[in-house]
């Protein structure tokens, strides 16, 4: 039987890397990174990448493969990851794909969204319209979408109008067709969503953020600060450390802001992965340490 990838998803600090290592050892598998920022070399501390010792136990792929000056998005990640996964399968091994970057994983498991890419010239035209004008246009061209999004969120409304103007097909119709195809693909997918009690997750996040600052994250950003791509600058911890290096905030404030941002991100990750109904819930208990 041809091996199939196994996906380990969940919020930051939930123990994904440890669980992936355990399963890779048990199944003779190889680990494939699906974290947007662990792709970058020179940022291993701030991104909580697996240690060199752990990476020596089983093969790890797509860690520290991009320069911090490079940009990346979900489509580029898919183009990087798919050949790696295909090669692992061709060698009779099981790819253990792990990470918390929901959109990157979505592109990998379900393929790119059929929705057209943004158009800068068109967005400039849309930016010149009032929110009321955008809402009126959306209600005319795509009344279904108008009932499904927050009409007070200008970005959502503008994007829905943009999609119709670029393609001539309502966003709601395109999304519905893609979701139908996606449901068929999900029959072939397998994976778990790590769930951990909120209080314990917050404790782990606080400990990780503190360890990160104490053990090299500041030095990583100081070394790379002048050639960080826009992608890298979005990583939690990077803007806060840059502010500290510029002396606009102190160490304690930096740590607090990073911890708060990480908790908020973890909550968004939980919401994202709960919607991926093909994932099986893996409930944390006291016997599980990662």
C-alpha positions as CSV (number, residue, x, y, z in Angstrom):
1,X,0.0,0.0,0.0
2,X,1.3,3.5,-0.9
3,X,2.1,5.5,2.3
4,X,-0.1,8.5,2.9
5,X,1.0,11.7,4.7
6,X,-0.1,12.2,8.3
7,X,-0.8,15.7,9.5
8,X,-0.2,17.0,13.0
9,X,-1.8,20.4,13.6
10,X,-2.5,22.6,16.5
11,X,-1.8,25.8,18.3
12,X,1.7,27.0,19.1
13,X,3.3,25.4,22.1
14,X,0.9,22.5,22.0
15,X,3.6,19.9,21.5
16,X,3.4,19.3,17.7
17,X,7.1,18.8,17.2
18,X,7.4,16.3,20.0
19,X,4.4,14.3,18.9
20,X,5.7,14.3,15.3
21,X,9.0,12.9,16.5
22,X,7.3,10.2,18.5
23,X,5.2,9.1,15.5
24,X,8.1,9.3,13.0
25,X,10.1,7.0,15.2
26,X,7.2,4.6,15.7
27,X,6.2,4.5,12.0
28,X,9.6,4.9,10.3
29,X,8.5,8.2,9.0
30,X,10.1,11.5,8.1
31,X,9.0,14.9,9.3
32,X,8.0,17.7,7.0
33,X,7.8,21.3,8.3
34,X,4.5,23.2,7.8
35,X,5.4,26.2,9.9
36,X,5.7,29.4,7.9
37,X,8.6,30.8,9.9
38,X,10.6,27.6,10.7
39,X,11.4,27.6,7.0
40,X,13.9,30.4,7.7
41,X,17.5,29.8,8.8
42,X,19.1,32.0,11.4
43,X,15.7,32.3,13.2
44,X,15.6,28.9,14.8
45,X,15.2,30.2,18.4
46,X,12.5,32.8,17.8
47,X,10.5,30.3,15.7
48,X,11.0,27.4,18.1
49,X,12.3,25.1,15.5
50,X,13.3,21.5,16.4
51,X,16.7,21.3,18.0
52,X,19.6,19.8,16.0
53,X,19.5,16.9,18.4
54,X,15.9,16.1,17.6
55,X,16.5,16.6,13.9
56,X,19.3,14.0,14.1
57,X,16.9,11.3,15.4
58,X,14.8,11.1,12.2
59,X,15.0,13.0,8.9
60,X,13.5,16.5,9.0
61,X,12.6,18.5,5.9
62,X,12.0,22.1,5.1
63,X,13.6,23.6,8.2
64,X,16.0,26.5,7.8
65,X,15.9,26.3,4.0
66,X,15.1,30.0,3.2
67,X,17.2,33.1,3.8
68,X,15.5,35.7,6.0
69,X,15.6,38.1,3.1
70,X,13.2,35.9,1.1
71,X,9.5,36.2,1.1
72,X,7.2,33.2,1.2
73,X,3.5,32.5,0.9
74,X,1.2,29.5,0.9
75,X,1.6,28.8,-2.8
76,X,5.4,28.9,-2.6
77,X,5.3,26.7,0.4
78,X,3.1,24.1,-1.5
79,X,5.6,24.1,-4.3
80,X,8.4,23.5,-1.9
81,X,6.6,20.8,0.2
82,X,4.9,18.7,-2.4
83,X,8.1,17.4,-4.1
84,X,9.5,16.6,-0.7
85,X,6.4,14.6,0.3
86,X,6.3,12.8,-3.0
87,X,10.0,11.8,-2.6
88,X,9.3,10.4,0.9
89,X,6.4,8.4,-0.3
90,X,8.4,7.1,-3.3
91,X,10.9,5.7,-0.8
92,X,8.2,3.9,1.1
93,X,8.3,6.2,4.1
94,X,5.4,8.1,5.8
95,X,5.6,11.9,5.6
96,X,4.7,13.3,9.0
97,X,3.7,16.9,8.2
98,X,3.5,19.2,11.2
99,X,3.0,22.8,11.8
100,X,0.5,25.5,12.8
101,X,0.3,27.6,9.7
102,X,-3.3,26.9,8.7
103,X,-3.3,28.5,5.3
104,X,0.0,26.8,4.3
105,X,-1.5,23.4,5.3
106,X,-4.7,24.2,3.5
107,X,-2.9,24.9,0.3
108,X,-1.0,21.6,0.7
109,X,-3.9,19.4,1.6
110,X,-6.7,20.9,-0.6
111,X,-4.8,22.8,-3.3
112,X,-4.8,26.5,-4.0
113,X,-8.1,28.5,-3.8
114,X,-9.6,29.2,-7.2
115,X,-10.2,32.8,-6.2
116,X,-8.2,35.2,-8.3
117,X,-5.2,37.0,-6.8
118,X,-5.5,40.6,-5.8
119,X,-5.0,43.3,-8.4
120,X,-3.3,46.4,-7.2
121,X,-4.8,48.7,-9.8
122,X,-8.3,47.5,-9.1
123,X,-7.8,47.8,-5.3
124,X,-6.8,51.4,-5.8
125,X,-10.1,52.0,-7.6
126,X,-12.0,50.2,-4.8
127,X,-10.2,52.1,-2.1
128,X,-11.6,55.3,-3.6
129,X,-15.1,54.1,-2.9
130,X,-16.9,54.5,0.4
131,X,-17.8,51.4,2.4
132,X,-21.5,52.1,1.7
133,X,-20.8,52.1,-2.1
134,X,-18.9,48.8,-1.8
135,X,-21.6,47.2,0.2
136,X,-24.3,48.3,-2.3
137,X,-22.3,46.9,-5.2
138,X,-21.7,43.6,-3.4
139,X,-25.4,43.2,-2.5
140,X,-26.1,43.7,-6.2
141,X,-23.5,41.3,-7.7
142,X,-23.3,38.7,-4.9
143,X,-26.2,38.9,-2.5
144,X,-25.3,35.5,-1.0
145,X,-21.8,36.6,-0.1
146,X,-23.3,39.8,1.3
147,X,-25.2,37.8,3.9
148,X,-22.2,35.7,4.9
149,X,-19.5,38.3,5.6
150,X,-19.2,41.2,8.1
151,X,-20.4,44.1,6.0
152,X,-18.7,46.5,8.5
153,X,-15.3,45.0,7.6
154,X,-14.2,47.0,4.6
155,X,-11.4,44.5,3.7
156,X,-13.9,41.6,3.4
157,X,-16.4,43.6,1.3
158,X,-13.7,45.0,-1.0
159,X,-12.2,41.6,-1.6
160,X,-15.6,40.1,-2.5
161,X,-16.2,42.9,-5.0
162,X,-12.7,42.5,-6.4
163,X,-13.2,38.8,-7.0
164,X,-16.4,39.4,-9.0
165,X,-14.8,42.2,-11.0
166,X,-11.8,40.1,-11.9
167,X,-13.5,36.9,-12.7
168,X,-17.2,37.7,-13.4
169,X,-18.2,34.9,-11.0
170,X,-19.5,35.6,-7.5
171,X,-17.1,34.8,-4.7
172,X,-19.8,32.7,-3.0
173,X,-20.2,30.5,-6.0
174,X,-16.5,30.0,-6.5
175,X,-16.1,29.2,-2.8
176,X,-19.0,26.7,-2.8
177,X,-17.6,24.9,-5.8
178,X,-14.1,24.7,-4.2
179,X,-15.6,23.5,-0.9
180,X,-17.3,20.6,-2.8
181,X,-14.1,19.5,-4.4
182,X,-12.3,19.9,-1.0
183,X,-14.8,17.6,0.7
184,X,-14.0,14.9,-1.8
185,X,-10.2,15.3,-1.1
186,X,-10.8,15.1,2.6
187,X,-11.7,11.4,2.3
188,X,-8.0,10.7,1.5
189,X,-6.6,12.9,4.3
190,X,-5.6,11.8,7.8
191,X,-4.3,13.8,10.8
192,X,-4.8,15.0,14.3
193,X,-5.5,18.4,15.9
194,X,-3.8,18.7,19.3
195,X,-6.0,20.2,21.9
196,X,-4.6,21.3,25.2
197,X,-6.4,23.0,28.2
198,X,-6.2,26.7,27.8
199,X,-4.6,27.3,31.2
200,X,-1.8,24.8,30.5
201,X,-1.3,26.1,27.0
202,X,-0.9,29.6,28.4
203,X,1.7,28.3,30.9
204,X,3.6,26.7,28.1
205,X,3.4,29.8,25.9
206,X,4.7,32.0,28.8
207,X,7.6,29.6,29.4
208,X,8.5,29.4,25.7
209,X,8.5,33.1,25.2
210,X,10.7,33.7,28.3
211,X,13.1,30.9,27.2
212,X,13.2,32.3,23.7
213,X,14.3,35.8,24.8
214,X,16.8,34.4,27.2
215,X,18.4,32.0,24.8
216,X,19.2,33.7,21.6
217,X,16.1,35.3,19.9
218,X,17.3,38.8,20.5
219,X,20.7,38.0,19.0
220,X,19.0,36.4,16.0
221,X,17.0,39.5,15.2
222,X,19.9,41.8,15.9
223,X,22.0,39.9,13.4
224,X,19.3,39.8,10.7
225,X,17.4,43.0,11.3
226,X,18.6,44.8,8.2
227,X,17.6,42.1,5.7
228,X,14.4,40.7,7.1
229,X,11.7,40.1,4.5
230,X,8.2,41.2,4.9
231,X,7.3,37.6,5.6
232,X,9.8,37.4,8.5
233,X,8.7,40.7,10.0
234,X,5.3,39.2,10.5
235,X,6.6,36.5,12.8
236,X,5.5,37.0,16.4
237,X,8.4,38.3,18.4
238,X,10.2,40.0,15.5
239,X,8.5,43.5,15.7
240,X,8.6,43.5,19.4
241,X,12.3,42.7,19.6
242,X,13.0,45.3,16.9
243,X,11.2,47.8,19.1
244,X,13.3,46.8,22.0
245,X,16.5,47.0,20.0
246,X,15.4,50.6,19.0
247,X,14.9,51.3,22.7
248,X,11.2,52.2,22.3
249,X,10.2,49.5,24.7
250,X,12.1,47.7,27.5
251,X,12.8,44.0,28.0
252,X,9.8,43.3,30.3
253,X,7.4,45.1,27.9
254,X,8.8,43.1,25.0
255,X,8.3,39.8,26.8
256,X,4.7,40.8,27.8
257,X,3.8,41.9,24.2
258,X,5.2,38.7,22.7
259,X,3.4,36.5,25.2
260,X,0.1,38.3,24.6
261,X,0.5,38.1,20.8
262,X,1.3,34.4,21.0
263,X,-1.7,33.7,23.1
264,X,-3.9,35.5,20.7
265,X,-2.4,33.7,17.8
266,X,-2.9,30.3,19.5
267,X,-6.6,31.1,19.9
268,X,-6.9,31.9,16.2
269,X,-5.1,28.7,15.3
270,X,-7.5,26.7,17.5
271,X,-10.4,28.3,15.7
272,X,-8.9,27.5,12.3
273,X,-8.2,23.9,12.9
274,X,-11.6,23.2,14.5
275,X,-13.1,24.1,11.2
276,X,-10.9,21.4,9.5
277,X,-13.4,18.6,10.4
278,X,-11.2,15.9,8.7
279,X,-8.7,16.3,11.6
280,X,-9.2,14.0,14.6
281,X,-9.1,15.7,18.0
282,X,-6.2,14.6,20.1
283,X,-6.9,15.6,23.7
284,X,-4.0,16.4,26.0
285,X,-3.8,14.6,29.3
286,X,-1.2,14.4,32.1
287,X,0.4,11.4,30.5
288,X,1.3,13.4,27.4
289,X,4.5,15.5,27.5
290,X,6.1,17.0,24.4
